[in-house]
Amino acid sequence: MRRQVVGDDYVDRALATTNDFTKPMQDLVTEYC
């Protein structure tokens, strides 16, 4: 759903800038929000 709302480019950029601390939250938001 997140990709439908904000678009693939935004999600791809957000995931590309994750680190070990922020990756689990980004994965959760991408999958369920």
ZADOTOR-672247 format. One line per 8 residues: number of its first residue (from 1); their letters; for each residue x, y, z of C-alpha. Coordinates in pm, whole numbers, plus 50000, padded with zeros to 5 digits. Each point is the difference from the previous one (the first is absolute). Layout:
NUM = A = X:Y:Z; ... .
END
This chain:
1 = MRRQVVGD = 50000:50000:50000; 50283:50243:50075; 50120:49978:49641; 49649:50078:49877; 49979:50309:50222; 50346:50157:49970; 50138:49824:49692; 50279:49758:49921 .
9 = DYVDRALA = 50273:50266:49980; 49933:50126:50352; 49992:49651:50151; 50313:49892:49815; 50187:50309:50124; 49881:49943:50356; 50114:49638:49994; 50334:50090:49841 .
17 = TTNDFTKP = 50088:50231:50289; 49924:49757:50282; 50251:49868:50247; 49992:49709:50245; 49798:50207:50246; 49736:50142:49762; 49958:49707:49758; 49751:49800:50211 .
25 = MQDLVTEY = 49772:50303:50028; 50023:50078:49628; 49918:49635:49920; 49700:50010:50234; 49867:50327:49857; 50049:49882:49642; 49821:49672:50061; 49707:50110:50218 .
33 = C = 49940:50371:49938 .
END
